[in-house]
Amino acid sequence: MNERYLTGEAISAYLHISLRTLQNLRDSRQIPFTVIGDRNIIYSESGIRETLLNNMRHIEKPC
């Protein structure tokens, strides 16, 4: 399977979060990322998906 890597802008749009929130998630190691060179940061699509699934909470429907 070919891995896809996304930019911070693409991940922010996908998750509906700001770039600053994405940075906070990265700084606290809550989201996987790869640094290329000095400042290029990319995110693996499968890593993001796995993180979302691992942190998903189910809620019960109100009666």
C-alpha positions as CSV (number, residue, x, y, z in Angstrom):
1,M,0.0,0.0,0.0
2,N,1.3,3.4,-0.9
3,E,1.4,5.9,2.0
4,R,0.1,9.4,1.5
5,Y,1.6,12.3,3.3
6,L,-0.3,15.6,3.8
7,T,0.8,19.1,4.6
8,G,-0.2,21.0,7.8
9,E,-2.7,23.0,5.8
10,A,-4.4,19.9,4.4
11,I,-4.6,18.3,7.9
12,S,-6.0,21.5,9.4
13,A,-8.7,21.6,6.8
14,Y,-9.5,17.9,7.1
15,L,-9.8,18.1,10.9
16,H,-11.4,21.6,10.9
17,I,-8.7,23.0,13.3
18,S,-6.4,25.9,13.1
19,L,-2.7,25.6,12.3
20,R,-2.0,26.7,15.9
21,T,-4.1,23.9,17.3
22,L,-2.3,21.5,14.9
23,Q,1.0,22.8,16.3
24,N,-0.2,22.2,19.9
25,L,-1.1,18.6,19.0
26,R,2.3,18.2,17.5
27,D,4.1,19.8,20.4
28,S,2.3,17.5,22.9
29,R,3.0,14.5,20.7
30,Q,-0.8,13.7,20.3
31,I,-0.5,13.5,16.5
32,P,2.2,11.7,14.5
33,F,4.3,13.8,12.1
34,T,7.6,13.7,10.2
35,V,10.1,16.6,9.9
36,I,11.9,16.8,6.6
37,G,14.9,19.2,6.6
38,D,14.7,22.1,8.9
39,R,11.1,23.2,8.7
40,N,9.0,20.9,6.4
41,I,6.5,18.9,8.4
42,I,4.3,16.3,6.9
43,Y,1.7,14.0,8.3
44,S,1.0,10.4,7.2
45,E,-2.6,9.8,6.3
46,S,-2.7,6.4,8.0
47,G,-1.1,7.8,11.2
48,I,-3.8,10.5,11.4
49,R,-6.5,8.0,10.8
50,E,-5.1,5.7,13.5
51,T,-4.9,8.5,16.0
52,L,-8.6,9.5,15.3
53,L,-9.8,5.9,15.7
54,N,-7.8,5.4,18.9
55,N,-9.2,8.6,20.4
56,M,-12.8,8.1,19.2
57,R,-15.4,8.2,22.0
58,H,-18.9,6.8,21.5
59,I,-21.8,8.7,23.0
60,E,-25.2,7.3,23.9
61,K,-28.3,8.7,22.4
62,P,-30.5,10.7,24.9
63,C,-33.8,9.0,25.7
